């Protein structure tokens, strides 16, 4: 495919359509300290000279220690993951509608589904969705189909705001009502309403936007007692340590959904990622997206194929359970290789290290001047640090120390001005935690 740049007239038309006056205004949300001011290259360079020029510019980047999370996480990805994923057999494979030509891709997707069912404790997994947020929207639509009537969805106010925006877009355009479930400002945890109303399902975040663990058994049992389905929103890595959604409460969650990025997918500025979705077998015919099955041919040989394809490509669009035209198959391939490489022990060890680093950093920060922790409940690897000054200001200052210090909650219209959402992963060593502590101390003492 040729690269055809836009001329000045086309560029001006596109800028006018999105309501900005210039390319600089289009990117004004990116801090100036992170913007490259001069990307112009000398003319007529050879390939070797151009490579040297770009490498020299790359060396001016300052490596940052990442303590930021909020939905995308910096984890170690073994080299073998993308070495295999980038092989032509996977990297350039077409969508697997023709099983006779796609057995390798279909087997990987089947193995992926098997991993997800083991993590979630549910019986069926689809072959992925676009990302976690759109996956949650599909889970809500699935719950409405299962309940068989036009009902509302109970949506926690302490889920990630970006996910709520996707729900507003997907469900709101279909006139589906979303009833907000408030959280206790002191604990950061959900407060259940007295009545369920006409809701079809309750979304149960584990982990919530503050990094806290909810009382999932109580929430799931409450949903079932009121005739609702329970939709679990989970971090797949945390499931290596925590109770599987299928075991929540007396009956377990009905649907589990989440963002698969922690499983071998680079952060890459926000995508592409993939969403996973699992459910009870009884609800399999309402499952959106692809579903890969293992079977045998007429000679008894094992093979793989797509099954239960109630999609818009196969039937009338209005009757389809899903109008998803593709999935993130390459990302799922990487995630499958990642999970197979680490194995259950490796995933547990990674999750445990993330949690231990979080406990260590909290302990080393507690005596800094003016620092406190607004929430005391259990957490996985994210938690809120309350500072005596603006969290946004601290975040910006610590960039100069080579630190992505966290995410200021006020930018989500949550918490107080000094609340910083801090995340630790296995990539951070104890020396990195001490670097963070010392840099933060210097900022606080300078006030």
VEXDREN-2710 file (C-alpha; in Angstrom, 1 decimal):
% VEXDREN-2710
k/r/px/py/pz
1/UNK/0.0/0.0/0.0
2/UNK/1.6/3.3/-1.0
3/UNK/2.1/6.1/1.5
4/UNK/0.2/9.2/0.3
5/UNK/0.6/12.3/2.4
6/UNK/-2.1/14.9/2.8
7/UNK/-1.7/18.2/1.1
8/UNK/-2.4/21.5/2.9
9/UNK/-6.0/21.7/1.8
10/UNK/-6.9/18.2/3.0
11/UNK/-5.1/18.8/6.3
12/UNK/-7.0/22.1/6.9
13/UNK/-10.3/20.3/6.2
14/UNK/-9.6/17.5/8.7
15/UNK/-8.6/20.0/11.4
16/UNK/-11.8/22.0/10.8
17/UNK/-13.8/18.8/11.1
18/UNK/-12.4/18.1/14.6
19/UNK/-12.6/21.7/15.7
20/UNK/-9.0/22.8/16.0
21/UNK/-7.1/25.5/14.1
22/UNK/-3.7/23.8/13.7
23/UNK/-1.7/20.6/14.1
24/UNK/0.0/22.1/17.2
25/UNK/-3.5/22.6/18.8
26/UNK/-4.4/19.0/17.9
27/UNK/-1.6/17.8/20.2
28/UNK/-1.7/20.4/22.9
29/UNK/-2.7/17.8/25.5
30/UNK/0.8/16.4/25.3
31/UNK/3.2/18.3/27.7
32/UNK/5.6/20.4/25.8
33/UNK/8.5/18.7/27.6
34/UNK/7.5/15.4/25.8
35/UNK/7.1/16.9/22.4
36/UNK/9.8/16.7/19.7
37/UNK/10.1/20.2/18.4
38/UNK/12.1/19.4/15.2
39/UNK/11.5/16.3/13.3
40/UNK/12.8/17.6/10.0
41/UNK/15.4/15.4/8.4
42/UNK/18.2/16.4/6.0
43/UNK/17.4/15.8/2.4
44/UNK/18.6/12.8/0.3
45/UNK/20.1/10.6/3.0
46/UNK/21.2/7.1/2.2
47/UNK/19.6/4.3/4.2
48/UNK/22.7/3.9/6.4
49/UNK/23.0/7.7/7.0
50/UNK/19.3/7.9/7.9
51/UNK/19.6/5.0/10.3
52/UNK/22.6/6.8/12.1
53/UNK/20.6/10.0/12.2
54/UNK/17.5/8.5/13.8
55/UNK/19.6/6.4/16.3
56/UNK/21.4/9.6/17.4
57/UNK/18.0/11.2/18.0
58/UNK/16.7/8.2/19.9
59/UNK/19.7/8.4/22.3
60/UNK/18.4/11.8/23.5
61/UNK/15.3/10.1/25.0
62/UNK/15.4/9.9/28.8
63/UNK/14.5/6.5/30.1
64/UNK/11.7/6.8/32.7
65/UNK/10.9/4.5/35.6
66/UNK/7.1/3.9/35.4
67/UNK/5.0/4.1/38.5
68/UNK/1.9/5.0/36.4
69/UNK/-1.0/2.6/35.8
70/UNK/-4.7/3.4/35.5
71/UNK/-5.6/0.7/33.0
72/UNK/-2.3/0.2/31.1
73/UNK/0.7/-1.4/32.9
74/UNK/4.5/-1.8/32.3
75/UNK/5.4/-5.5/32.6
76/UNK/8.3/-7.6/31.5
77/UNK/7.6/-9.3/28.2
78/UNK/10.0/-12.3/27.5
79/UNK/11.8/-11.9/24.2
80/UNK/10.4/-15.2/22.9
81/UNK/6.8/-13.7/23.0
82/UNK/7.2/-11.3/20.1
83/UNK/9.9/-13.3/18.4
84/UNK/7.3/-16.0/17.8
85/UNK/4.4/-13.6/17.3
86/UNK/6.2/-11.7/14.6
87/UNK/6.8/-14.9/12.5
88/UNK/5.0/-14.6/9.2
89/UNK/2.7/-17.6/9.9
90/UNK/1.1/-15.5/12.7
91/UNK/2.0/-11.9/11.8
92/UNK/0.4/-11.9/8.3
93/UNK/-2.3/-14.6/8.8
94/UNK/-5.7/-13.7/7.6
95/UNK/-8.8/-14.0/9.8
96/UNK/-9.5/-17.7/10.3
97/UNK/-12.8/-18.2/8.5
98/UNK/-11.3/-21.0/6.4
99/UNK/-10.3/-23.8/8.8
100/UNK/-8.5/-25.8/6.1
101/UNK/-6.0/-22.9/5.8
102/UNK/-5.9/-21.6/9.4
103/UNK/-5.3/-24.6/11.7
104/UNK/-2.3/-22.9/13.3
105/UNK/-4.1/-19.7/14.1
106/UNK/-7.2/-21.5/15.2
107/UNK/-5.2/-23.7/17.6
108/UNK/-3.6/-20.7/19.2
109/UNK/-7.0/-19.1/19.7
110/UNK/-8.3/-22.3/21.2
111/UNK/-5.3/-22.4/23.6
112/UNK/-6.0/-18.8/24.5
113/UNK/-9.6/-19.5/25.3
114/UNK/-8.4/-22.4/27.5
115/UNK/-6.1/-20.1/29.4
116/UNK/-8.8/-17.5/30.0
117/UNK/-11.3/-20.1/31.3
118/UNK/-8.7/-21.3/33.8
119/UNK/-7.9/-17.7/35.0
120/UNK/-11.6/-16.7/35.3
121/UNK/-13.0/-20.0/36.6
122/UNK/-15.8/-19.9/33.9
123/UNK/-16.6/-22.5/31.3
124/UNK/-16.4/-20.6/28.0
125/UNK/-14.2/-17.9/26.6
126/UNK/-14.5/-16.1/23.2
127/UNK/-11.5/-15.4/21.0
128/UNK/-11.1/-11.8/22.3
129/UNK/-12.6/-8.4/21.6
130/UNK/-11.1/-5.0/20.7
131/UNK/-10.1/-4.0/24.2
132/UNK/-11.4/-4.2/27.8
133/UNK/-13.7/-1.2/27.6
134/UNK/-15.5/-2.3/24.5
135/UNK/-15.5/-5.8/25.9
136/UNK/-17.4/-4.5/28.9
137/UNK/-20.0/-2.9/26.7
138/UNK/-20.4/-6.2/24.9
139/UNK/-20.8/-8.0/28.2
140/UNK/-23.6/-5.6/29.1
141/UNK/-25.4/-6.2/25.8
142/UNK/-25.0/-9.9/26.4
143/UNK/-26.5/-9.6/29.8
144/UNK/-29.5/-7.7/28.4
145/UNK/-30.1/-10.5/25.8
146/UNK/-29.9/-13.1/28.5
147/UNK/-32.4/-11.3/30.7
148/UNK/-34.7/-11.0/27.7
149/UNK/-36.0/-7.5/28.1
150/UNK/-35.0/-3.9/27.8
151/UNK/-33.5/-3.1/31.2
152/UNK/-30.8/-1.0/32.7
153/UNK/-27.3/-1.8/33.9
154/UNK/-25.9/-0.9/37.3
155/UNK/-22.5/0.8/36.7
156/UNK/-20.1/1.5/39.5
157/UNK/-18.8/5.1/39.8
158/UNK/-15.4/3.7/40.7
159/UNK/-14.6/1.9/37.4
160/UNK/-12.1/3.5/35.1
161/UNK/-13.6/6.7/33.7
162/UNK/-12.4/5.8/30.2
163/UNK/-14.4/2.6/30.4
164/UNK/-17.5/4.5/31.5
165/UNK/-17.1/6.8/28.4
166/UNK/-17.1/3.7/26.2
167/UNK/-20.3/2.5/27.9
168/UNK/-21.9/5.9/27.4
169/UNK/-21.1/5.7/23.7
170/UNK/-22.1/2.1/23.0
171/UNK/-25.0/1.7/25.4
172/UNK/-26.2/5.3/25.3
173/UNK/-26.6/5.2/21.5
174/UNK/-29.0/2.2/22.0
175/UNK/-31.0/4.0/24.6
176/UNK/-29.9/1.6/27.4
177/UNK/-30.0/3.3/30.8
178/UNK/-27.0/3.1/33.0
179/UNK/-27.7/3.6/36.7
180/UNK/-24.7/4.8/38.6
181/UNK/-23.7/2.9/41.8
182/UNK/-21.9/5.3/44.2
183/UNK/-18.8/4.5/46.2
184/UNK/-17.9/5.5/49.8
185/UNK/-15.4/8.4/49.6
186/UNK/-13.7/7.2/52.8
187/UNK/-13.2/3.6/51.8
188/UNK/-13.2/3.9/48.0
189/UNK/-15.6/0.9/47.8
190/UNK/-19.0/0.4/46.3
191/UNK/-22.2/1.2/48.2
192/UNK/-25.0/-1.0/47.1
193/UNK/-28.4/0.6/46.4
194/UNK/-31.4/-0.5/48.5
195/UNK/-33.2/-1.8/45.4
196/UNK/-32.1/-3.2/42.0
197/UNK/-34.9/-1.6/40.1
198/UNK/-35.2/-3.0/36.5
199/UNK/-31.5/-3.6/36.2
200/UNK/-30.3/-6.7/34.2
201/UNK/-26.8/-6.8/35.7
202/UNK/-24.4/-5.4/38.2
203/UNK/-20.8/-4.6/37.1
204/UNK/-18.4/-5.7/39.8
205/UNK/-14.9/-4.1/39.4
206/UNK/-12.0/-6.1/40.7
207/UNK/-9.8/-4.0/40.8
208/UNK/-11.5/-0.6/41.0
209/UNK/-10.2/2.7/39.8
210/UNK/-8.5/3.3/43.1
211/UNK/-6.6/0.0/42.9
212/UNK/-8.8/-1.5/45.7
213/UNK/-10.3/-4.9/46.0
214/UNK/-14.1/-5.0/46.3
215/UNK/-16.1/-7.3/48.5
216/UNK/-16.9/-9.4/45.4
217/UNK/-18.6/-12.3/47.2
218/UNK/-21.1/-9.9/48.8
219/UNK/-21.7/-8.0/45.6
220/UNK/-22.2/-11.1/43.5
221/UNK/-24.6/-12.6/46.0
222/UNK/-26.5/-9.3/46.2
223/UNK/-26.9/-9.3/42.4
224/UNK/-28.2/-12.9/42.3
225/UNK/-30.5/-12.3/45.2
226/UNK/-32.1/-9.5/43.2
227/UNK/-32.4/-11.4/40.0
228/UNK/-29.4/-9.7/38.3
229/UNK/-26.4/-11.1/36.5
230/UNK/-22.9/-10.4/37.9
231/UNK/-20.4/-9.0/35.4
232/UNK/-16.9/-9.2/36.8
233/UNK/-14.3/-6.7/35.5
234/UNK/-10.9/-8.1/36.3
235/UNK/-7.2/-7.7/35.8
236/UNK/-5.9/-11.0/34.3
237/UNK/-2.6/-10.8/36.1
238/UNK/-4.3/-10.2/39.4
239/UNK/-6.3/-13.4/38.9
240/UNK/-3.1/-15.4/39.3
241/UNK/-3.3/-14.4/43.0
242/UNK/-7.0/-13.6/43.6
243/UNK/-10.2/-15.8/43.7
244/UNK/-11.5/-16.5/40.2
245/UNK/-14.8/-14.8/39.2
246/UNK/-16.4/-18.2/38.7
247/UNK/-15.9/-18.8/42.5
248/UNK/-17.3/-15.4/43.7
249/UNK/-20.1/-15.8/46.2
250/UNK/-22.4/-18.8/46.3
251/UNK/-22.9/-19.2/42.5
252/UNK/-20.0/-17.2/41.0
253/UNK/-20.0/-14.4/38.5
254/UNK/-22.0/-15.0/35.3
255/UNK/-19.6/-13.1/33.0
256/UNK/-16.0/-12.0/33.3
257/UNK/-14.4/-9.3/31.2
258/UNK/-11.1/-7.4/31.2
259/UNK/-8.2/-5.8/29.5
260/UNK/-5.6/-8.3/28.3
261/UNK/-2.7/-5.8/27.9
262/UNK/-0.8/-7.1/31.1
263/UNK/-0.4/-10.4/29.3
264/UNK/2.5/-9.7/27.0
265/UNK/1.3/-6.6/25.2
266/UNK/3.5/-3.5/25.2
267/UNK/1.9/-0.2/26.4
268/UNK/2.6/1.4/23.0
269/UNK/0.9/4.7/23.8
270/UNK/-2.5/3.1/24.3
271/UNK/-2.9/0.3/21.9
272/UNK/-3.6/-2.0/20.1
273/UNK/-4.7/-4.1/23.1
274/UNK/-7.3/-6.8/23.4
275/UNK/-10.3/-7.5/25.6
276/UNK/-11.2/-11.0/27.0
277/UNK/-14.7/-12.2/27.8
278/UNK/-15.7/-15.5/29.5
279/UNK/-19.1/-16.7/30.7
280/UNK/-21.1/-19.7/31.9
281/UNK/-21.7/-22.4/29.3
282/UNK/-25.5/-22.0/29.7
283/UNK/-25.1/-18.5/28.2
284/UNK/-22.7/-19.5/25.3
285/UNK/-25.2/-18.7/22.5
286/UNK/-25.3/-15.1/23.6
287/UNK/-21.5/-14.8/23.6
288/UNK/-20.2/-12.1/21.3
289/UNK/-17.3/-12.4/18.9
290/UNK/-15.5/-15.5/17.7
291/UNK/-15.5/-18.9/19.4
292/UNK/-13.1/-21.6/18.4
293/UNK/-13.9/-25.3/19.0
294/UNK/-11.8/-28.5/18.8
295/UNK/-13.3/-31.4/16.8
296/UNK/-12.3/-34.4/14.8
297/UNK/-12.6/-35.0/11.0
298/UNK/-14.0/-38.0/9.3
299/UNK/-10.7/-39.8/9.8
300/UNK/-10.6/-39.1/13.6
301/UNK/-7.9/-36.4/13.3
302/UNK/-8.1/-33.4/15.7
303/UNK/-8.9/-30.1/14.1
304/UNK/-10.1/-26.6/15.0
305/UNK/-12.9/-24.4/13.6
306/UNK/-15.1/-21.5/14.3
307/UNK/-18.4/-22.4/15.8
308/UNK/-21.7/-20.8/16.9
309/UNK/-21.1/-17.9/14.6
310/UNK/-24.1/-15.7/15.2
311/UNK/-22.3/-12.8/13.6
312/UNK/-23.3/-10.2/11.1
313/UNK/-21.2/-11.8/8.4
314/UNK/-23.3/-14.9/8.6
315/UNK/-26.9/-13.8/9.4
316/UNK/-29.0/-10.7/9.3
317/UNK/-27.2/-7.9/11.1
318/UNK/-30.1/-7.1/13.4
319/UNK/-30.3/-10.7/14.6
320/UNK/-26.5/-11.0/15.3
321/UNK/-25.2/-11.4/18.8
322/UNK/-22.2/-9.3/17.7
323/UNK/-21.4/-6.7/15.1
324/UNK/-17.7/-6.9/15.6
325/UNK/-16.0/-7.1/12.3
326/UNK/-12.6/-8.4/13.5
327/UNK/-10.7/-9.0/16.8
328/UNK/-7.2/-8.4/18.0
329/UNK/-5.9/-11.7/16.9
330/UNK/-2.2/-10.8/16.8
331/UNK/-2.4/-9.4/20.3
332/UNK/-4.1/-12.6/21.5
333/UNK/-1.4/-14.7/19.8
334/UNK/1.2/-12.7/21.9
335/UNK/-0.8/-13.1/25.0
336/UNK/-1.1/-16.9/24.5
337/UNK/2.6/-17.3/24.0
338/UNK/3.2/-15.0/27.1
339/UNK/0.9/-17.1/29.3
340/UNK/2.4/-20.4/28.0
341/UNK/5.9/-19.1/28.6
342/UNK/5.3/-18.0/32.2
343/UNK/3.0/-20.8/33.1
344/UNK/0.8/-20.7/36.2
345/UNK/3.9/-20.5/38.5
346/UNK/5.4/-17.6/36.5
347/UNK/2.2/-15.7/36.5
348/UNK/1.8/-16.1/40.3
349/UNK/5.4/-15.1/40.9
350/UNK/4.9/-12.0/38.7
351/UNK/1.7/-11.0/40.5
352/UNK/3.2/-11.6/43.9
353/UNK/6.2/-9.4/43.0
354/UNK/3.9/-6.6/41.9
355/UNK/2.1/-6.7/45.2
356/UNK/5.2/-6.9/47.3
357/UNK/6.7/-3.9/45.5
358/UNK/3.5/-2.0/46.3
359/UNK/3.7/-2.8/50.0
360/UNK/7.3/-1.9/50.1
361/UNK/6.8/1.5/48.5
362/UNK/3.9/2.4/50.7
363/UNK/6.0/1.5/53.8
364/UNK/8.8/3.7/52.6
365/UNK/6.6/6.7/51.8
366/UNK/4.5/6.8/54.9
367/UNK/6.9/9.0/56.9
368/UNK/7.4/11.6/54.3
369/UNK/6.1/15.1/55.3
370/UNK/2.4/15.6/54.7
371/UNK/1.9/12.2/53.0
372/UNK/-1.1/10.0/53.9
373/UNK/-3.2/7.1/52.4
374/UNK/-6.9/7.8/52.1
375/UNK/-7.9/4.2/51.7
376/UNK/-6.9/1.4/54.1
377/UNK/-8.5/-1.6/52.3
378/UNK/-6.7/-4.4/50.5
379/UNK/-5.2/-3.7/47.0
380/UNK/-3.2/-5.5/44.4
381/UNK/-0.5/-3.2/42.9
382/UNK/-2.1/0.2/42.7
383/UNK/-3.1/2.5/45.5
384/UNK/-3.8/6.2/46.2
385/UNK/-1.1/8.4/47.7
386/UNK/-2.5/11.7/49.2
387/UNK/0.0/14.5/48.9
388/UNK/-0.1/17.9/50.7
389/UNK/0.3/19.7/47.3
390/UNK/-1.1/19.3/43.8
391/UNK/-0.6/15.7/42.5
392/UNK/-0.4/17.1/39.0
393/UNK/2.4/19.4/40.0
394/UNK/4.3/16.6/41.7
395/UNK/3.9/14.4/38.6
396/UNK/5.3/17.1/36.3
397/UNK/8.3/17.8/38.6
398/UNK/9.2/14.2/39.0
399/UNK/9.3/13.8/35.2
400/UNK/12.5/15.8/35.5
401/UNK/13.8/13.1/37.9
402/UNK/13.2/10.4/35.3
403/UNK/10.0/9.2/37.0
404/UNK/6.5/8.6/35.7
405/UNK/5.2/9.2/39.3
406/UNK/1.6/8.1/38.9
407/UNK/-1.8/9.5/37.7
408/UNK/-3.4/12.5/39.4
409/UNK/-7.0/11.5/40.2
410/UNK/-8.3/15.0/39.7
411/UNK/-7.8/14.5/36.0
412/UNK/-10.5/11.9/36.2
413/UNK/-12.6/14.2/38.4
414/UNK/-12.1/11.8/41.3
415/UNK/-10.5/12.2/44.7
416/UNK/-8.8/15.3/46.0
417/UNK/-6.2/17.6/44.4
418/UNK/-3.3/15.8/46.1
419/UNK/-4.4/12.3/45.2
420/UNK/-1.9/10.4/43.1
421/UNK/-2.7/6.9/41.8
422/UNK/0.6/5.0/42.1
423/UNK/1.4/1.6/40.5
424/UNK/4.2/-0.8/41.0
425/UNK/5.1/-3.8/38.8
426/UNK/7.8/-6.5/38.7
427/UNK/10.0/-4.2/36.5
428/UNK/10.7/-2.0/39.5
429/UNK/13.6/-3.0/41.8
430/UNK/14.0/-2.0/45.4
431/UNK/16.5/0.6/44.3
432/UNK/13.9/2.1/42.0
433/UNK/11.5/2.4/44.9
434/UNK/14.1/4.2/47.0
435/UNK/14.8/6.6/44.0
436/UNK/11.1/7.4/44.0
437/UNK/11.0/8.0/47.7
438/UNK/14.0/10.3/47.7
439/UNK/12.8/12.3/44.7
440/UNK/9.4/12.7/46.2
441/UNK/10.9/13.8/49.6
442/UNK/13.0/16.4/47.8
443/UNK/9.9/17.8/46.1
444/UNK/7.9/17.9/49.3
445/UNK/10.7/19.5/51.4
446/UNK/11.1/22.2/48.8
447/UNK/7.6/23.4/49.3
END
